[in-house]
Amino acid sequence: HDRMARGGEMNIPKRATGIRKPKTAISVVIQYAKLVKGHAFSPEEAIAWGEELGIYLEEKRGWGNAFRSAAAQGFIRPAGLFARASSNGSVRPGWILV
């Protein structure tokens, strides 16, 4: 499912039953993956959702560590391709809940 690659809008859930408010970058990644369970998502979607909830990192590149850690722990895996707004539309892999 490649919403961003097709120029679609980001799907940022505001609330969901059974999902706790994340407190760390890795918990943002894992909780967002659970919110969109069964659908691939772009890193930008998860990061935007986390920032909407008040989770900010001083260095944006730190989000990459959160995604790599969540993948290493078996929560997510690469899936789909998404055009990234922050990279002039370059296509990058997305993620999906394992």
Secondary structure, 3 states (H helix, E strand, C coil): CCCCCCCCCCCCCCCCCCCCCCCCHHHHHHHHHHHCCCCCECHHHHHHHHHHCCCCCCCCCHHHHHHHHHHHCCCEEEEEEEECHHHCCCEEEEEEEC
